């Protein structure tokens, strides 16, 4: 009779221990697509929606989420941003160390003022970045983002920008660690980002 | 119209309003109309759910809104992480079926927004169909 509670306690300790260590001593298994081995995220040198210069390499110490999009994109881009806002809500206190960045692929239409109004609609902490066509092209190339400007005859929109729906996760040390796509389960993002926030900066 | 207005006022007063109520247009029942926040001058989107109780097919042909200079129908397709959006002339509403317009697919698009669309606000849009009578419905920014 007295042996069972002790066994139960041991089992509970193992279960809780495994929960804390994630994989019982093994390496953490990302739910998103792990970038393995991690490698230094290319620098991003653009201007933020307040008009201040932004350098990714000056942001170490925080977990950075990078997405590419444009404000005239009514469907995929707001879905991504609304999802990321929800992920930050679910992260609770850990959200303080997660910075979401939207890089516009349409700097012609997305002026600093437009970006400033737009990102704040989803989460006041979000940062919108833009650059001239050369600076934008450099970032797109470094991140392997293929963007196609496509004319839309007969649409008042004029043109659209075909672009990827990837979400890039960069750790506190500035390394590219994990990737997601718009539509992935939000709890997967929450779990992986919480891990990146809580892991010891190397 | 007064009743619609009353519903709108009530919903706006509730902070984070629930899904818009179902509206009947002929054999079509339209509900769950919602969209994302968007900036004035920019582009908005309306997603919705339509049940077509008719034995005949219907189609959304377009619409109008005081919140936008233009209302168009568009469809997003995604292939290996790459999103493309193109105009479409109509959105099919098969007979006896529920059609759900949701992110990543067909949607009603508002171009040239007169105002910034804020989370929690409720607006109206008029939709035109091939068979069913045109109808004005409320939609909520989530």
Interface residues (C-beta under 8 A of the other chain):
Chain A: X71 X72 X73 X74 X75 X76 X78 X79 X82 X114 X117 X118 X121 X122 X146 X150 X152 X154 X155 X156 X157 X160 X162 X163 X164 X165 X166 X181 X182 X183
Chain B: X36 X37 X38 X39 X40 X41 X42 X43 X44 X45 X69 X70 X72 X74 X76 X78 X81 X82 X83 X84 X85 X86 X87 X103 X104 X107 X109 X110 X111 X112 X116 X117 X118 X119 X142
